[in-house]
Amino acid sequence: MVRYASARAANRRTAATGGRTDAPGDADTHPKPDTSSHTDAARPDGGPRTATTTATAVLPHPARPPRRPRGQNRATALCAAALALALPLAACSADGGDSDRAGGSSSPAAGSVPSPGPATTPTADPAAYRRALTGALGPLDGALRAVDDARDGGPLGKALDRAAARADTAADALQSAAAPDDALAGNGQLVTALRALGQDLRSARGNGGRCATAPRVELRTARSPQSIKEAGRALAALGYDVTLRLPRTERAKHRRLANGALVRDGSRGGLGRLTVKNGTAGDAVVTLTRGGRTAFSLYVRKGSEATVGSVNSGSYTVYFTTGEDWNGAKSSFTRGCSFEKFDDSAAFRTVRVAGGTQYTVLTFTLNKVIGGNARTSTVPPEEFPS
């Protein structure tokens, strides 16, 4: 509540057969040489037709040869059969496997053709990437320089809009550019930073209204300029130049007037008196209007009170704004500001009474107090009196 007061108010099985391990169907492990001829059925003319097989000499072996593993017996039999059929292209290995399953020779003279390795894509041309950097960043650099040269107000706002659009265009161009392998990470970082810069430039522009932080002050807290510098250093270390003149910034200001200073003063000639107590977190300016005109505006620093006298008789609407950094040109604070008014009007009267003159003395407390008897409402900034 706000209060005012007046002077009035994944199996195998082995069978044991005397120390010999065989499986049904296994080939004889001691084959005899075959030197016979086989005669086929008689031909139609009565003459025999014979087919001669090639004999395979087998060297004598010990009475009890060493026992071979079961798998090797089968492999030996397979090799003997292969030799008997005289298939010159098939060679058996010691373990029974084909030495060349694709039909090729295992002879060193045959040689082998190495299979080609995976295809590789050539890296992008560094010179072409440098040209892409220059083409994308050049227009943006010019737009950022224009921001530095623009005057505050409308010209600066337009320059910020153009620079934001150029930042978006540069980000699109570099995102589609072919970057060399060593520059892929830096290029991606730069694209991200450029998009953020566009957003920050638009935010700094603001709406140009009251209680708007100066664009150059707003840009000082933006993260994107630092991100662009980091991406630029990473690319420059690889030989890729990133030239951008980032817009200058300004430190936040803390402008304020003296406590009790009249920001605006109209004609005063009455006996009324107004005292304002400011218990808010910021400085305040209290403005009284009558008939659409500003009678006066009083500056009250936070934690202080101030009094203005000679208030003319009449009914006044009481407005007040609080915040930090008073911008006299806009009649507004630039940070943390609010705009309000008291719902009830303030009446000042001066009357003559027996033995003297009676006049009104009012006290307004801007912060909420226990037992306060005045209510306030928020006012759009554009409706706050200058």
Secondary structure, 3 states (H helix, E strand, C coil): CEEEEECCCCCCCCCCECCECCCCCCCCCCCCCCCCCEECCCCCCCCCCEECCCCCCCCCCCCCCCCCCHHHHHHHHHHHHHHHCCCCCCCECCCCCECCCCCCCCCCCCCCCCCCCCCCCCCCCHHHHHHHHHHHHHHHHHHHHHHHHCCCCHHHHHHHHHHHHHHHHHHHHHHHCCCCHHHHHHHHHHHHHHHHHHHHHHHHHCCCCCCCCCHHHHHHCCCHHHHHHHHHHHHHCCCCCCCCCCCCCCCCCCCCCCCCCEEEECCCCCCEEEEEEECCCCEEEEEEEECCEEEEEEEECCCEEEEEEEECCEEEEEEEEEEEEEECCCCEEEEEEEEEEECCCEEECEEEECCEEEECEEEEECCCCCCCCECEEECCHHHCCC
